Amino acid sequence: MEALSKDQVQQFIAEGFVKVEGAFSKDVATRARDILWRDTRCDPKERSTWKFPVVRLGEYTHAPFVEAANTTRLHAAFDQLVGEGRWIPRGSLGTFPVRFPSDEDPGDAGWHVDASFPGQDESFFSWRINIHSKGRALLMLFLFSDVGERDAPTRIRVGSHHIVARMLEPAGEEGMSFMDLASRLNATEGCEQVLATGDAGTVYLCHPFLAHAAQPHKGTEPRFMAQPPLVSKTPFSIHNPEGVYSPVEEAIRQALHSQR
């Protein structure tokens, strides 16, 4: 089964992401939201209980979350983008930054690239990312509620993964820390910006080097989204004797080749 068309795969290589509509069912999304609402300790019918701009919830191993992450369509898309046998199926979903309508600054809306392996201490900000994307095959955005343009959709800088690849290459295997790389992402300001909108059940599959950012919620209903990694079994290769590369690898190779 091929979940993505050739044009979608090429879009992923060139732009750094692909939108998969109906990746999981609306029923699964509804059952998952019921669990998330409970854990926010907010009342969906009483807005006075929506006291914070964002409530962060952790990993969930309940059935609807596992079902959402493991549909036949998504598994086929993972094979197409990452390569068969090169990724680890998810047994959970998280983290969930549940965003509520608010005039308050959420305090977490800076541009960044998600890190994928630990640094010298336990702090998330010391985690690192390298040119082989050690530990991460994809960034994924799972929409568990309908997300419009005012509902705090994730902002994406189109093609920024190419710029980030060129930043990471000189750092070699050690890579760069989350904070160090984030401090340099002004180099991606010229990229077109798109918003990760869609109906509940939509999943955005993103290159691990894609620059993205949160934003305040200006809509009326809370946004429920998970942003888990797809974990890789082995680091990506940008030079191999067979000369066969996955779309994730090919995007990195094209970025480095254009630099030369």
NUTI-448099 format. One record per residue (C-alpha): residue number from 1; chain; residue in one letter; x, y, z. Coordinates in pm, whole numbers, plus 50000, padded with zeros to 5 digits. Example, Ala and Ser with C-alpha at 12.3 -4.5 7.8 and 13.67 -1.06 7.14 Angstrom:
BEGIN
<site n="1" chain="A" res="A" px="51230" py="49550" pz="50780"/>
<site n="2" chain="A" res="S" px="51367" py="49894" pz="50714"/>
***
This chain:
BEGIN
<site n="1" chain="A" res="M" px="50000" py="50000" pz="50000"/>
<site n="2" chain="A" res="E" px="50120" py="50350" pz="49914"/>
<site n="3" chain="A" res="A" px="49964" py="50613" pz="50137"/>
<site n="4" chain="A" res="L" px="50133" py="50906" pz="49963"/>
<site n="5" chain="A" res="S" px="50140" py="50995" pz="49595"/>
<site n="6" chain="A" res="K" px="50467" py="51064" pz="49413"/>
<site n="7" chain="A" res="D" px="50382" py="51434" pz="49420"/>
<site n="8" chain="A" res="Q" px="50335" py="51422" pz="49798"/>
<site n="9" chain="A" res="V" px="50670" py="51251" pz="49845"/>
<site n="10" chain="A" res="Q" px="50835" py="51515" pz="49630"/>
<site n="11" chain="A" res="Q" px="50658" py="51786" pz="49831"/>
<site n="12" chain="A" res="F" px="50800" py="51633" pz="50148"/>
<site n="13" chain="A" res="I" px="51153" py="51644" pz="50005"/>
<site n="14" chain="A" res="A" px="51120" py="52001" pz="49877"/>
<site n="15" chain="A" res="E" px="50903" py="52164" pz="50145"/>
<site n="16" chain="A" res="G" px="50971" py="51949" pz="50451"/>
<site n="17" chain="A" res="F" px="50623" py="51825" pz="50530"/>
<site n="18" chain="A" res="V" px="50314" py="51652" pz="50394"/>
<site n="19" chain="A" res="K" px="49955" py="51679" pz="50520"/>
<site n="20" chain="A" res="V" px="49773" py="51345" pz="50557"/>
<site n="21" chain="A" res="E" px="49399" py="51405" pz="50591"/>
<site n="22" chain="A" res="G" px="49187" py="51133" pz="50752"/>
<site n="23" chain="A" res="A" px="49495" py="50957" pz="50887"/>
<site n="24" chain="A" res="F" px="49283" py="50834" pz="51178"/>
<site n="25" chain="A" res="S" px="48910" py="50843" pz="51243"/>
<site n="26" chain="A" res="K" px="48706" py="51120" pz="51403"/>
<site n="27" chain="A" res="D" px="48566" py="50862" pz="51647"/>
<site n="28" chain="A" res="V" px="48918" py="50787" pz="51768"/>
<site n="29" chain="A" res="A" px="48982" py="51162" pz="51802"/>
<site n="30" chain="A" res="T" px="48663" py="51207" pz="52007"/>
<site n="31" chain="A" res="R" px="48748" py="50923" pz="52245"/>
<site n="32" chain="A" res="A" px="49098" py="51060" pz="52292"/>
<site n="33" chain="A" res="R" px="48969" py="51414" pz="52359"/>
<site n="34" chain="A" res="D" px="48742" py="51283" pz="52633"/>
<site n="35" chain="A" res="I" px="49050" py="51150" pz="52815"/>
<site n="36" chain="A" res="L" px="49247" py="51470" pz="52756"/>
<site n="37" chain="A" res="W" px="48963" py="51694" pz="52878"/>
<site n="38" chain="A" res="R" px="48953" py="51493" pz="53203"/>
<site n="39" chain="A" res="D" px="49324" py="51540" pz="53258"/>
<site n="40" chain="A" res="T" px="49321" py="51914" pz="53190"/>
<site n="41" chain="A" res="R" px="49093" py="51945" pz="53495"/>
<site n="42" chain="A" res="C" px="48890" py="52191" pz="53292"/>
<site n="43" chain="A" res="D" px="48518" py="52171" pz="53217"/>
<site n="44" chain="A" res="P" px="48444" py="52176" pz="52841"/>
<site n="45" chain="A" res="K" px="48110" py="52348" pz="52915"/>
<site n="46" chain="A" res="E" px="48242" py="52605" pz="53164"/>
<site n="47" chain="A" res="R" px="48485" py="52856" pz="53014"/>
<site n="48" chain="A" res="S" px="48567" py="53004" pz="53352"/>
<site n="49" chain="A" res="T" px="48771" py="52686" pz="53418"/>
<site n="50" chain="A" res="W" px="48995" py="52757" pz="53116"/>
<site n="51" chain="A" res="K" px="49248" py="52948" pz="53322"/>
<site n="52" chain="A" res="F" px="49575" py="52895" pz="53133"/>
<site n="53" chain="A" res="P" px="49676" py="52953" pz="52769"/>
<site n="54" chain="A" res="V" px="49835" py="52609" pz="52752"/>
<site n="55" chain="A" res="V" px="49810" py="52290" pz="52958"/>
<site n="56" chain="A" res="R" px="50077" py="52029" pz="52889"/>
<site n="57" chain="A" res="L" px="49986" py="51663" pz="52917"/>
<site n="58" chain="A" res="G" px="50223" py="51368" pz="52895"/>
<site n="59" chain="A" res="E" px="50239" py="51033" pz="52723"/>
<site n="60" chain="A" res="Y" px="49917" py="50835" pz="52673"/>
<site n="61" chain="A" res="T" px="49902" py="50461" pz="52618"/>
<site n="62" chain="A" res="H" px="49520" py="50439" pz="52614"/>
<site n="63" chain="A" res="A" px="49363" py="50257" pz="52320"/>
<site n="64" chain="A" res="P" px="49250" py="50558" pz="52111"/>
<site n="65" chain="A" res="F" px="49599" py="50710" pz="52115"/>
<site n="66" chain="A" res="V" px="49766" py="50384" pz="52011"/>
<site n="67" chain="A" res="E" px="49500" py="50337" pz="51741"/>
<site n="68" chain="A" res="A" px="49561" py="50688" pz="51606"/>
<site n="69" chain="A" res="A" px="49936" py="50631" pz="51578"/>
<site n="70" chain="A" res="N" px="49917" py="50291" pz="51414"/>
<site n="71" chain="A" res="T" px="49672" py="50305" pz="51126"/>
<site n="72" chain="A" res="T" px="49756" py="50112" pz="50813"/>
<site n="73" chain="A" res="R" px="49775" py="50438" pz="50619"/>
<site n="74" chain="A" res="L" px="50024" py="50599" pz="50855"/>
<site n="75" chain="A" res="H" px="50244" py="50290" pz="50867"/>
<site n="76" chain="A" res="A" px="50253" py="50287" pz="50489"/>
<site n="77" chain="A" res="A" px="50347" py="50657" pz="50487"/>
<site n="78" chain="A" res="F" px="50626" py="50593" pz="50737"/>
<site n="79" chain="A" res="D" px="50763" py="50322" pz="50507"/>
<site n="80" chain="A" res="Q" px="50754" py="50560" pz="50211"/>
<site n="81" chain="A" res="L" px="50926" py="50851" pz="50386"/>
<site n="82" chain="A" res="V" px="51166" py="50674" pz="50624"/>
<site n="83" chain="A" res="G" px="51210" py="50327" pz="50478"/>
<site n="84" chain="A" res="E" px="51072" py="49984" pz="50563"/>
<site n="85" chain="A" res="G" px="51213" py="49844" pz="50885"/>
<site n="86" chain="A" res="R" px="51381" py="50173" pz="50977"/>
<site n="87" chain="A" res="W" px="51131" py="50308" pz="51230"/>
<site n="88" chain="A" res="I" px="50977" py="50195" pz="51559"/>
<site n="89" chain="A" res="P" px="50596" py="50175" pz="51595"/>
<site n="90" chain="A" res="R" px="50460" py="50401" pz="51866"/>
<site n="91" chain="A" res="G" px="50298" py="50251" pz="52175"/>
<site n="92" chain="A" res="S" px="50180" py="50590" pz="52299"/>
<site n="93" chain="A" res="L" px="50122" py="50951" pz="52199"/>
<site n="94" chain="A" res="G" px="50241" py="51272" pz="52365"/>
<site n="95" chain="A" res="T" px="50331" py="51540" pz="52451"/>
<site n="96" chain="A" res="F" px="50000" py="51729" pz="52423"/>
<site n="97" chain="A" res="P" px="50023" py="52109" pz="52452"/>
<site n="98" chain="A" res="V" px="49649" py="52174" pz="52487"/>
<site n="99" chain="A" res="R" px="49596" py="52538" pz="52387"/>
<site n="100" chain="A" res="F" px="49304" py="52743" pz="52516"/>
<site n="101" chain="A" res="P" px="49168" py="53073" pz="52382"/>
<site n="102" chain="A" res="S" px="49357" py="53342" pz="52572"/>
<site n="103" chain="A" res="D" px="49500" py="53693" pz="52550"/>
<site n="104" chain="A" res="E" px="49790" py="53578" pz="52766"/>
<site n="105" chain="A" res="D" px="50128" py="53503" pz="52607"/>
<site n="106" chain="A" res="P" px="50177" py="53123" pz="52621"/>
<site n="107" chain="A" res="G" px="50552" py="53177" pz="52660"/>
<site n="108" chain="A" res="D" px="50651" py="52896" pz="52426"/>
<site n="109" chain="A" res="A" px="50598" py="53038" pz="52078"/>
<site n="110" chain="A" res="G" px="50960" py="53062" pz="51960"/>
<site n="111" chain="A" res="W" px="51088" py="52905" pz="51640"/>
<site n="112" chain="A" res="H" px="51275" py="52580" pz="51697"/>
<site n="113" chain="A" res="V" px="51373" py="52237" pz="51566"/>
<site n="114" chain="A" res="D" px="51298" py="51945" pz="51797"/>
<site n="115" chain="A" res="A" px="51611" py="51780" pz="51939"/>
<site n="116" chain="A" res="S" px="51644" py="51403" pz="51935"/>
<site n="117" chain="A" res="F" px="51921" py="51275" pz="52164"/>
<site n="118" chain="A" res="P" px="52040" py="51374" pz="52513"/>
<site n="119" chain="A" res="G" px="52327" py="51608" pz="52586"/>
<site n="120" chain="A" res="Q" px="52549" py="51620" pz="52892"/>
<site n="121" chain="A" res="D" px="52266" py="51678" pz="53141"/>
<site n="122" chain="A" res="E" px="51897" py="51594" pz="53177"/>
<site n="123" chain="A" res="S" px="51769" py="51935" pz="53067"/>
<site n="124" chain="A" res="F" px="51561" py="51924" pz="52749"/>
<site n="125" chain="A" res="F" px="51733" py="52240" pz="52630"/>
<site n="126" chain="A" res="S" px="52067" py="52058" pz="52628"/>
<site n="127" chain="A" res="W" px="51931" py="51782" pz="52401"/>
<site n="128" chain="A" res="R" px="52092" py="51771" pz="52059"/>
<site n="129" chain="A" res="I" px="52029" py="51713" pz="51692"/>
<site n="130" chain="A" res="N" px="52286" py="51612" pz="51430"/>
<site n="131" chain="A" res="I" px="52308" py="51582" pz="51054"/>
<site n="132" chain="A" res="H" px="52204" py="51214" pz="51072"/>
<site n="133" chain="A" res="S" px="51899" py="51300" pz="51288"/>
<site n="134" chain="A" res="K" px="52007" py="51045" pz="51547"/>
<site n="135" chain="A" res="G" px="51700" py="50910" pz="51728"/>
<site n="136" chain="A" res="R" px="51429" py="51086" pz="51524"/>
<site n="137" chain="A" res="A" px="51285" py="50981" pz="51189"/>
<site n="138" chain="A" res="L" px="51001" py="51234" pz="51168"/>
<site n="139" chain="A" res="L" px="50831" py="51514" pz="51356"/>
<site n="140" chain="A" res="M" px="50457" py="51443" pz="51359"/>
<site n="141" chain="A" res="L" px="50161" py="51668" pz="51436"/>
<site n="142" chain="A" res="F" px="49843" py="51473" pz="51524"/>
<site n="143" chain="A" res="L" px="49529" py="51689" pz="51524"/>
<site n="144" chain="A" res="F" px="49273" py="51559" pz="51773"/>
<site n="145" chain="A" res="S" px="49042" py="51857" pz="51725"/>
<site n="146" chain="A" res="D" px="48946" py="52065" pz="51423"/>
<site n="147" chain="A" res="V" px="49211" py="52337" pz="51386"/>
<site n="148" chain="A" res="G" px="49143" py="52656" pz="51192"/>
<site n="149" chain="A" res="E" px="49367" py="52955" pz="51132"/>
<site n="150" chain="A" res="R" px="49271" py="53118" pz="51466"/>
<site n="151" chain="A" res="D" px="49299" py="52799" pz="51673"/>
<site n="152" chain="A" res="A" px="49674" py="52819" pz="51743"/>
<site n="153" chain="A" res="P" px="49785" py="52602" pz="51449"/>
<site n="154" chain="A" res="T" px="50154" py="52521" pz="51446"/>
<site n="155" chain="A" res="R" px="50348" py="52758" pz="51219"/>
<site n="156" chain="A" res="I" px="50578" py="52593" pz="50965"/>
<site n="157" chain="A" res="R" px="50861" py="52749" pz="50766"/>
<site n="158" chain="A" res="V" px="50847" py="52584" pz="50425"/>
<site n="159" chain="A" res="G" px="51183" py="52449" pz="50310"/>
<site n="160" chain="A" res="S" px="51359" py="52541" pz="50634"/>
<site n="161" chain="A" res="H" px="51480" py="52182" pz="50672"/>
<site n="162" chain="A" res="H" px="51729" py="52246" pz="50392"/>
<site n="163" chain="A" res="I" px="51875" py="52549" pz="50570"/>
<site n="164" chain="A" res="V" px="51894" py="52358" pz="50899"/>
<site n="165" chain="A" res="A" px="52072" py="52066" pz="50731"/>
<site n="166" chain="A" res="R" px="52342" py="52303" pz="50609"/>
<site n="167" chain="A" res="M" px="52377" py="52442" pz="50963"/>
<site n="168" chain="A" res="L" px="52413" py="52095" pz="51111"/>
<site n="169" chain="A" res="E" px="52668" py="51948" pz="50871"/>
<site n="170" chain="A" res="P" px="52976" py="52125" pz="51017"/>
<site n="171" chain="A" res="A" px="52878" py="52008" pz="51367"/>
<site n="172" chain="A" res="G" px="52925" py="51643" pz="51269"/>
<site n="173" chain="A" res="E" px="52819" py="51358" pz="51497"/>
<site n="174" chain="A" res="E" px="52808" py="51577" pz="51808"/>
<site n="175" chain="A" res="G" px="52553" py="51805" pz="51647"/>
<site n="176" chain="A" res="M" px="52407" py="52115" pz="51806"/>
<site n="177" chain="A" res="S" px="52202" py="52170" pz="52119"/>
<site n="178" chain="A" res="F" px="51836" py="52267" pz="52102"/>
<site n="179" chain="A" res="M" px="51913" py="52619" pz="52224"/>
<site n="180" chain="A" res="D" px="52216" py="52673" pz="52003"/>
<site n="181" chain="A" res="L" px="52026" py="52576" pz="51691"/>
<site n="182" chain="A" res="A" px="51719" py="52778" pz="51793"/>
<site n="183" chain="A" res="S" px="51936" py="53088" pz="51832"/>
<site n="184" chain="A" res="R" px="52037" py="53060" pz="51466"/>
<site n="185" chain="A" res="L" px="51697" py="53008" pz="51309"/>
<site n="186" chain="A" res="N" px="51673" py="53372" pz="51204"/>
<site n="187" chain="A" res="A" px="51840" py="53233" pz="50890"/>
<site n="188" chain="A" res="T" px="51501" py="53074" pz="50805"/>
<site n="189" chain="A" res="E" px="51300" py="53397" pz="50831"/>
<site n="190" chain="A" res="G" px="51279" py="53428" pz="50453"/>
<site n="191" chain="A" res="C" px="51092" py="53099" pz="50420"/>
<site n="192" chain="A" res="E" px="50723" py="53098" pz="50335"/>
<site n="193" chain="A" res="Q" px="50504" py="53032" pz="50640"/>
<site n="194" chain="A" res="V" px="50213" py="52789" pz="50638"/>
<site n="195" chain="A" res="L" px="49976" py="52688" pz="50918"/>
<site n="196" chain="A" res="A" px="49911" py="52329" pz="51025"/>
<site n="197" chain="A" res="T" px="49531" py="52348" pz="51000"/>
<site n="198" chain="A" res="G" px="49291" py="52063" pz="50937"/>
<site n="199" chain="A" res="D" px="49009" py="51849" pz="51067"/>
<site n="200" chain="A" res="A" px="49046" py="51613" pz="51360"/>
<site n="201" chain="A" res="G" px="49218" py="51302" pz="51228"/>
<site n="202" chain="A" res="T" px="49470" py="51496" pz="51019"/>
<site n="203" chain="A" res="V" px="49842" py="51425" pz="51067"/>
<site n="204" chain="A" res="Y" px="50131" py="51636" pz="50941"/>
<site n="205" chain="A" res="L" px="50442" py="51429" pz="50873"/>
<site n="206" chain="A" res="C" px="50743" py="51660" pz="50890"/>
<site n="207" chain="A" res="H" px="51112" py="51630" pz="50819"/>
<site n="208" chain="A" res="P" px="51301" py="51618" pz="51153"/>
<site n="209" chain="A" res="F" px="51491" py="51939" pz="51061"/>
<site n="210" chain="A" res="L" px="51178" py="52148" pz="50991"/>
<site n="211" chain="A" res="A" px="51162" py="52481" pz="51178"/>
<site n="212" chain="A" res="H" px="50824" py="52534" pz="51342"/>
<site n="213" chain="A" res="A" px="50663" py="52733" pz="51621"/>
<site n="214" chain="A" res="A" px="50355" py="52757" pz="51838"/>
<site n="215" chain="A" res="Q" px="50136" py="53068" pz="51859"/>
<site n="216" chain="A" res="P" px="49864" py="53217" pz="52084"/>
<site n="217" chain="A" res="H" px="49510" py="53086" pz="52050"/>
<site n="218" chain="A" res="K" px="49270" py="53350" pz="51913"/>
<site n="219" chain="A" res="G" px="48977" py="53119" pz="51840"/>
<site n="220" chain="A" res="T" px="48690" py="52994" pz="52054"/>
<site n="221" chain="A" res="E" px="48751" py="52624" pz="52125"/>
<site n="222" chain="A" res="P" px="49061" py="52453" pz="52270"/>
<site n="223" chain="A" res="R" px="49309" py="52290" pz="52034"/>
<site n="224" chain="A" res="F" px="49412" py="51931" pz="52105"/>
<site n="225" chain="A" res="M" px="49728" py="51817" pz="51925"/>
<site n="226" chain="A" res="A" px="50005" py="51566" pz="51989"/>
<site n="227" chain="A" res="Q" px="50357" py="51628" pz="51860"/>
<site n="228" chain="A" res="P" px="50543" py="51299" pz="51901"/>
<site n="229" chain="A" res="P" px="50855" py="51189" pz="51717"/>
<site n="230" chain="A" res="L" px="50866" py="50883" pz="51500"/>
<site n="231" chain="A" res="V" px="51172" py="50714" pz="51646"/>
<site n="232" chain="A" res="S" px="51430" py="50575" pz="51404"/>
<site n="233" chain="A" res="K" px="51606" py="50243" pz="51446"/>
<site n="234" chain="A" res="T" px="51933" py="50376" pz="51303"/>
<site n="235" chain="A" res="P" px="52066" py="50721" pz="51212"/>
<site n="236" chain="A" res="F" px="52008" py="50837" pz="50857"/>
<site n="237" chain="A" res="S" px="52282" py="50793" pz="50599"/>
<site n="238" chain="A" res="I" px="52369" py="51065" pz="50352"/>
<site n="239" chain="A" res="H" px="52646" py="50860" pz="50183"/>
<site n="240" chain="A" res="N" px="52605" py="50488" pz="50124"/>
<site n="241" chain="A" res="P" px="52753" py="50243" pz="49868"/>
<site n="242" chain="A" res="E" px="52413" py="50139" pz="49732"/>
<site n="243" chain="A" res="G" px="52316" py="50495" pz="49646"/>
<site n="244" chain="A" res="V" px="51957" py="50435" pz="49758"/>
<site n="245" chain="A" res="Y" px="51809" py="50693" pz="49993"/>
<site n="246" chain="A" res="S" px="51480" py="50749" pz="50172"/>
<site n="247" chain="A" res="P" px="51298" py="51081" pz="50114"/>
<site n="248" chain="A" res="V" px="51421" py="51201" pz="50455"/>
<site n="249" chain="A" res="E" px="51780" py="51129" pz="50350"/>
<site n="250" chain="A" res="E" px="51730" py="51267" pz="50000"/>
<site n="251" chain="A" res="A" px="51610" py="51600" pz="50140"/>
<site n="252" chain="A" res="I" px="51932" py="51628" pz="50343"/>
<site n="253" chain="A" res="R" px="52144" py="51530" pz="50046"/>
<site n="254" chain="A" res="Q" px="51979" py="51789" pz="49821"/>
<site n="255" chain="A" res="A" px="52032" py="52059" pz="50084"/>
<site n="256" chain="A" res="L" px="52404" py="51983" pz="50113"/>
<site n="257" chain="A" res="H" px="52450" py="51946" pz="49738"/>
<site n="258" chain="A" res="S" px="52294" py="52288" pz="49671"/>
<site n="259" chain="A" res="Q" px="52542" py="52441" pz="49915"/>
<site n="260" chain="A" res="R" px="52833" py="52307" pz="49713"/>
***
